[in-house]
Amino acid sequence: LHWAYVLWVHVPIGIATIGLLAVFLHEVPKPRQHSIDYLGSILLMVGVGAIMTVVVQARRLDRAVTVPLIVVGLVALAWLMVEERRVPEPIIPISLWRNRAVAIGNVGSLIIGALLMCVVAFVPTDVQAVMARSPTVAGIVVGSLSVLWSTGSICAGRLMARTPYRTIGVAGAIMLIGGAVLLVILDTPNQMAGLVTGALLVGFGMGFCNLVFLLAVQASVAWNERGVATASVMFNRTLGQAIGAGLGGAVLNFGIALRAPGANDALDQLLQPDLRAALGTERTAHLVDAVATSVHDVYGLAVIFALVALVIALLLPRDLHHAKA
């Protein structure tokens, strides 16, 4: 109907969620005094915000801005590490990161978050700019990936009842590798089915890996630490997505600039039907080739992240399984 309706979908779902919680969640709260880590929150925001600004906006920032941002970000994060060791209720409990499963789960979440964006953020470019398909087709491909993610999570949850977490994580990472490799080797303009298959493999693998890394962390901490442990996993996945989007965009832009010098608006020309039609056959073919090859470079980045995810899954403790959760 219209893109804005995507946002309205959340309203009935949110109301239904509130109703379910109100009816079925029964708790006996035990109020006590808390010490809010205001300084830690500010340092985390400044440190991550400064570094991510450099990652995402690197091509637009002057060195006079980039260097101070990096320095401010690193100083803020270093100060954060010192601060979190001495406050009674730190926003990032350093002690949790001494737990092997917690550290592995958080790093794994960051990596698969980066991998996800190297696929989800650039498959639409592939479908529309290279294959000349409509935004609707691009949306169906990305939507299918999301559905397979949910399906993969359900399947992984079933398997975890009788299978070690590491085995499920390795299986998911192998699917991520297979999907990313398939995207890399495709002759994109002529293989829509292959692109969809690769995206679906990535989605299914994400369902496995995301659940494994989350539950591995939750199963390895005390009950009263599960809230902050879960939040750290979600934060790192979001951070990974920002890193993946920034690095993928840099690779794409650099590739296009290298292969089609002077065509800084190549994507705009290919994505808009009227501009594309005015390019001419030879010019269109040249730009399509430059964009297709550059997008494949981004998929290559996804392969690297998938291989790292496999190594991280292999590092999970052998005895970590559902019974411990």
C-alpha positions in Angstrom: 0.0 0.0 0.0 2.6 2.5 1.1 5.9 2.3 3.0 4.5 4.1 6.0 2.1 1.2 6.7 5.2 -0.9 7.7 5.4 1.2 10.9 1.7 0.9 11.7 2.0 -2.9 11.8 3.8 -2.6 15.1 0.7 -1.0 16.8 -1.6 -4.0 17.0 1.3 -6.3 17.7 2.4 -4.0 20.6 -1.1 -3.9 22.0 -1.4 -7.7 21.8 1.9 -8.0 23.6 0.9 -5.6 26.4 -2.3 -7.6 26.8 -0.5 -11.0 27.0 2.0 -9.6 29.6 -0.8 -8.1 31.6 -2.8 -11.3 31.7 -0.2 -14.0 31.9 3.0 -12.6 33.5 2.7 -12.8 37.3 5.6 -11.4 39.3 6.2 -10.4 42.9 8.5 -7.4 42.7 11.1 -6.9 45.4 12.0 -3.2 45.4 15.4 -2.2 46.5 17.8 0.8 46.1 19.8 0.9 42.9 22.9 2.9 41.9 22.4 4.0 38.3 25.7 4.1 36.3 25.1 7.5 34.7 28.8 8.1 33.9 29.2 4.7 32.4 26.2 5.3 30.2 27.6 8.6 28.9 31.0 7.1 28.3 29.5 4.2 26.4 27.4 6.5 24.3 30.3 8.9 23.5 32.9 6.1 22.8 30.7 4.0 20.6 29.1 7.0 18.9 32.4 8.6 18.0 33.9 5.4 16.6 30.7 4.5 14.7 30.5 8.0 13.2 34.0 7.4 11.7 33.1 4.0 10.4 29.8 5.0 8.8 30.8 8.5 7.6 34.5 7.9 6.7 34.2 9.1 3.1 32.5 12.3 4.1 34.6 13.4 7.0 37.8 15.4 6.8 40.9 14.1 8.6 40.6 17.1 10.9 37.3 15.6 12.2 38.1 11.9 11.8 41.3 11.9 14.0 39.7 13.8 17.0 36.6 11.5 16.8 38.8 8.4 17.0 40.8 9.8 19.8 37.7 10.8 21.8 36.1 7.4 21.1 39.1 5.4 22.3 39.6 7.6 25.4 36.0 7.3 26.3 36.0 3.5 26.0 39.3 3.2 27.9 37.8 5.4 30.7 34.7 3.3 30.6 36.7 0.1 31.3 38.3 1.8 34.3 35.0 3.2 35.6 33.1 -0.1 35.3 35.5 -1.8 37.7 34.7 0.5 40.6 30.9 1.3 40.4 28.5 -0.9 42.4 26.1 -1.6 39.4 28.1 -1.1 36.2 26.2 -0.8 32.9 28.8 -3.3 31.5 29.9 -5.7 34.2 33.5 -6.5 33.3 33.4 -9.7 35.4 30.9 -11.2 33.0 33.4 -11.0 30.1 35.7 -13.2 32.0 33.2 -16.0 31.4 34.3 -17.8 28.2 30.8 -18.5 26.9 29.7 -14.9 27.6 32.7 -13.4 25.7 32.2 -15.9 22.8 28.5 -15.2 22.6 29.0 -11.4 22.5 31.7 -11.5 19.9 29.7 -14.0 17.8 26.7 -11.7 17.9 28.7 -8.8 16.7 30.1 -10.8 13.8 26.8 -12.2 12.6 25.3 -8.7 12.9 28.0 -7.4 10.6 27.4 -10.3 8.2 23.7 -9.8 8.2 24.0 -6.2 7.0 26.5 -7.2 4.2 23.7 -9.2 2.8 20.4 -7.5 3.8 21.6 -4.0 3.0 23.0 -4.9 -0.4 20.8 -7.6 -1.9 18.2 -4.9 -2.8 21.0 -3.0 -4.7 21.8 -6.3 -6.5 18.1 -7.0 -7.3 17.2 -3.4 -8.4 20.4 -1.9 -9.9 22.0 -5.0 -11.4 19.0 -7.2 -12.3 16.7 -4.2 -13.0 13.9 -5.8 -10.9 11.3 -3.8 -8.9 11.6 -2.7 -5.3 8.8 -5.2 -4.6 10.9 -8.1 -5.8 13.8 -6.9 -3.6 11.4 -6.6 -0.6 10.2 -10.2 -1.2 13.8 -11.5 -1.2 14.7 -9.7 2.0 11.4 -10.6 3.6 12.0 -14.3 2.8 15.3 -14.1 4.5 13.6 -12.8 7.6 11.1 -15.6 7.5 13.8 -18.2 7.2 15.6 -16.5 10.1 12.5 -17.1 12.3 12.2 -20.7 10.9 15.8 -21.4 11.6 15.4 -20.1 15.2 12.5 -22.5 15.7 14.4 -25.4 14.3 17.4 -24.6 16.4 15.3 -24.3 19.5 13.9 -27.8 18.9 17.4 -29.3 18.2 18.9 -27.7 21.3 16.8 -29.9 23.5 19.1 -32.8 22.6 22.1 -31.3 20.8 25.0 -29.3 22.3 25.0 -25.6 21.5 28.3 -25.8 19.7 27.0 -28.3 17.2 24.0 -26.1 16.4 26.3 -23.1 16.1 28.7 -24.8 13.8 25.8 -26.0 11.6 24.4 -22.4 11.4 27.9 -21.0 10.6 28.3 -23.5 7.8 24.9 -22.4 6.3 26.1 -18.8 6.6 29.3 -19.7 4.7 27.4 -21.6 2.0 24.9 -18.8 1.5 27.6 -16.1 1.3 29.8 -18.1 -1.0 26.8 -18.7 -3.3 26.2 -15.0 -3.5 29.8 -14.3 -4.4 30.0 -16.9 -7.2 26.7 -15.9 -8.9 26.5 -14.5 -12.3 24.1 -12.0 -10.7 22.2 -10.5 -13.7 21.1 -14.0 -14.9 20.6 -16.0 -11.7 17.7 -14.7 -9.5 17.0 -18.2 -8.2 20.6 -18.5 -7.0 20.6 -15.1 -5.3 17.3 -16.1 -3.5 18.8 -19.4 -2.4 22.0 -17.7 -1.1 19.9 -15.2 0.9 17.7 -17.9 2.3 20.7 -19.9 3.4 22.0 -16.9 5.2 18.6 -16.3 6.8 18.4 -19.9 8.1 22.0 -19.8 9.3 21.3 -16.6 11.2 18.4 -18.2 12.9 20.7 -21.0 14.2 23.7 -18.8 15.1 21.7 -15.9 16.7 19.8 -18.2 19.0 22.9 -20.2 19.9 25.0 -17.2 20.9 22.1 -15.7 22.9 21.3 -18.8 24.8 25.0 -19.7 25.4 25.3 -16.4 27.2 22.1 -16.7 29.1 22.9 -20.3 30.2 26.3 -19.3 31.5 25.3 -16.6 34.0 23.4 -16.4 37.2 19.6 -15.7 37.0 20.0 -12.1 38.3 22.7 -11.4 35.6 20.6 -12.6 32.6 19.1 -9.1 32.0 22.4 -7.4 31.5 23.9 -10.4 29.7 21.1 -10.5 27.2 21.3 -6.7 26.7 25.0 -7.0 26.0 24.3 -9.6 23.2 21.6 -7.4 21.6 23.9 -4.4 21.9 26.8 -6.2 20.2 24.5 -7.5 17.4 23.3 -3.9 16.7 26.9 -2.6 16.9 27.9 -5.3 14.4 25.1 -4.3 12.1 26.3 -0.7 12.1 29.9 -1.9 11.4 28.7 -4.2 8.6 26.7 -1.5 7.0 29.6 1.0 7.2 32.2 -1.4 5.9 29.9 -2.8 3.2 29.0 0.7 2.0 32.7 1.7 1.9 33.6 -1.4 -0.1 30.7 -0.8 -2.5 31.5 2.9 -3.0 35.2 2.3 -3.5 34.5 -0.5 -6.0 32.2 1.7 -8.1 34.7 4.6 -8.0 37.5 2.3 -9.1 35.6 0.5 -11.9 33.5 3.5 -13.1 35.5 6.6 -12.5 33.4 9.8 -12.5 30.2 7.8 -12.0 29.5 8.8 -8.4 25.8 8.7 -9.0 25.9 5.3 -10.8 23.5 3.7 -8.3 21.0 6.6 -8.7 21.1 6.3 -12.4 20.5 2.5 -12.3 17.8 2.6 -9.6 15.6 5.2 -11.3 13.9 3.8 -14.4 13.8 7.1 -16.2 17.5 7.8 -15.7 18.4 4.2 -16.5 16.5 4.3 -19.8 18.4 7.5 -20.8 21.8 5.9 -20.3 22.0 3.9 -23.5 22.9 0.2 -23.8 26.7 0.5 -23.6 26.7 2.9 -20.6 24.1 0.8 -18.8 26.1 -2.4 -19.3 29.3 -0.7 -18.0 27.6 0.7 -14.9 25.8 -2.6 -14.2 29.1 -4.5 -14.4 30.8 -2.0 -12.0 28.0 -2.2 -9.5 27.6 -6.0 -9.8 31.3 -6.6 -9.2 31.4 -4.2 -6.3 28.3 -5.8 -4.6 30.1 -9.2 -5.0 33.0 -7.6 -3.1 30.6 -6.9 -0.3 29.4 -10.5 -0.4 33.1 -11.5 -0.1 33.2 -9.5 3.1 30.2 -11.5 4.3 32.1 -14.7 3.5 34.9 -13.5 5.8 32.5 -12.8 8.6 30.9 -16.2 8.1 34.2 -17.9 8.4 34.9 -16.0 11.6 31.5 -17.0 12.9 32.4 -20.7 12.3 35.7 -20.3 14.3 33.7 -18.6 17.2 31.1 -21.3 17.2 33.9 -23.9 17.4 35.2 -22.1 20.5 31.9 -22.6 22.4 32.4 -25.0 25.4 31.6 -28.7 24.5 29.5 -29.3 27.5 27.2 -26.3 27.0 23.7 -27.6 26.3 20.1 -27.1 27.2 20.2 -28.9 30.5 22.5 -26.2 31.9 20.1 -23.4 31.0 
